[in-house]
Amino acid sequence: MAQQAPKVAQNFAQKFFNNLKSKEFRDYLMSTHFWGPIANWGIPIAALADIRKDPKFISGKMTLALTLYSAVFMRFAWKVQPRNLLLFACHFTNFSAQGTQGARFINYNYLSDKSKQSQ
């Protein structure tokens, strides 16, 4: 039983590397289904990096716009055939990060006591 696990892992690794060498995978790497989402990842990465920054710099209008943008393109990525799961993951991440930023914006501007924050 213990010797079977390395053989299963070896078979999996061999199939994985064979798929990487396939023409279909090379075609995928050269398609907009791959490079479009890769280019889009800059937005959620920036939003995630901004989560620790001071909430006074958050733009409520831009956060709302990016949240709606990601919601629309999440749906698009799911409905387009073939499904673009890389694009879906990008916009899901951005939607989540923008939602966090939106909650921070609302908390800072409408729910918290500003006199305590300035001390």
N, C-alpha and C positions, 0 to 999 in steps of 0.2 A: 504494500500500500504506500509506504513512504517513498519508494522508488518511482511510483507512478506520477507523483506531483512534478518532479523535474521534467519528465517526458511531456506532460501536458503543457507546462510552461514553455518548453522548447518548441512544441508544435504551434502554440499560440504566437510566440515570437516570430517563427518562420512565416506563418500566414500573414502576420502584421507587416513584416518587411517585404513580403511579396506584393502585398497590396500597395505599399508605398512606391514600389517600382513599376506599378501597372500604368498603362496609358490612360486609363480612366482617372486615376489620381493625379497624374501630371496635367490632364485636361482641366480637372477641378482647380488645381493650383493656378492655372492661367485664366480662370473665369472670373466674372464679376460676382458670382456667388461666393467666392472666397475673398477677393480684394476689396469689395464694397464693405463688408462687415469689418474687415481688418482696419480699413481707413476710419470707420465709424467708432472704433474702440477708443479713440482719443477723447471723446465726450464723456463716457462713463468713467474713464480713468481720471480725468480732471475733476469730475464731480466727487469721486471717492477721495481724491487728495484734498479737496476743499472741506470735507466733513469735519476736520479738526480745527479749521480756521474760525476766527471770530465771526459770529452770525450777523454782526452789523454790516458786513460786506455783501450779504446775500441779496440778490435782486429777486423780489417776489414775482415780477412779471416774466423774467427770463426763466426762472425755475418752473413756473406754470407752463410756459411755452414748451420747454424741453420735456416736461412730464407728458403733456399732450402729444408732442411729436413722437416720443418713444411709445406711447400707447398705440398710436395709429400704425407705426411701423412694426410693432410687435405683431399686431393683427395681420399686417401685410405679409410679414415673414412666415407666419403660420399658414396663411391661405394660399400663397403662391405655390405653384407646382413646378418642380419638386420643392418641398419645404426647405427653407433656408434656416436651419437651426442655429448656425453661427450668427446670423443676423438677429434671430430671435433672442439668443443669449445676450448679445450686445445691448439690445434695447430693453430687455428685462432688467439687466444690471443697471442701465441708465435710469429706467423708470424707478427702480428701488432707491438709487442714490438721490435722484431728484426729489422723490417723496420724503426722504430723510431731510434733505435740505429745506423742503417746503415746511416740514414740521418744525425745524429749527427756526425758520423765518417767522412763522406764526407765533411760536413760543416767545421769541425775542421781542417782536414788535407789538404783540397784542396780549400776551398772557403774563409776561414777567413784569416785575416792578423795576422800572428804569433807574430809580434813585438808588437802589441797592447795587445795580450793575456798575454805576459810575464810580463807586468807592473803591 
